[in-house]
């Protein structure tokens, strides 16, 4: 297990959970679990969030594979630095004009996924909550974009999956609490929590840049090996 990716993904998830509480609160509140018994209600809520983590893990496999190709091409360091700079540029755009941060293609995806979720919410059967969570994992989200950037900076599929699964796990405690005890969190509190989002984005961008600088700092800026520089053995 690559502990640096696990710790990085888990840390990002824990920090991002503050953003999730503000953004995904309405979805968590809308889960049709009131008619279920205590055990079924808890199972349904857990299935919903495990569905999210499953989608994140699948995305981790896809973008981890893409990161592998970057690694094999010998561009991992510069790719990480470029991703970090891109994240910071998007943050500047977000701060200047929040209405233009999301490309049109993602807006179309959001509309499509919300349609699927609406159908699943009307279903209300316990078996549908896992599918609902998987659909929720596809919703365009700034924090998920950051996690995908982290998965892209890995150099194999397993680490990409591990990073995204750890990210999802990091969001789990706050989101579970929101689903089960969300009535205790006021709208003003959730809005104040959302204000932390720009700081999380800035930290992630800086960490991606530091990762590519090869400063030899464990977990933050480890020395990245280049596949082009590895010797090939015929034995």
Secondary structure as UniProt FT lines:
FT   HELIX           3..23
FT   HELIX           25..30
FT   TURN            34..35
FT   HELIX           38..72
FT   TURN            73..74
FT   HELIX           76..96
FT   HELIX           98..100
FT   HELIX           104..123
FT   TURN            126..127
FT   HELIX           128..136
FT   TURN            137..138
FT   HELIX           142..152
FT   HELIX           157..181
FT   HELIX           182..184
FT   HELIX           187..194
FT   TURN            195..196
FT   HELIX           197..212
FT   TURN            213..214
FT   TURN            218..220
FT   HELIX           227..229
//
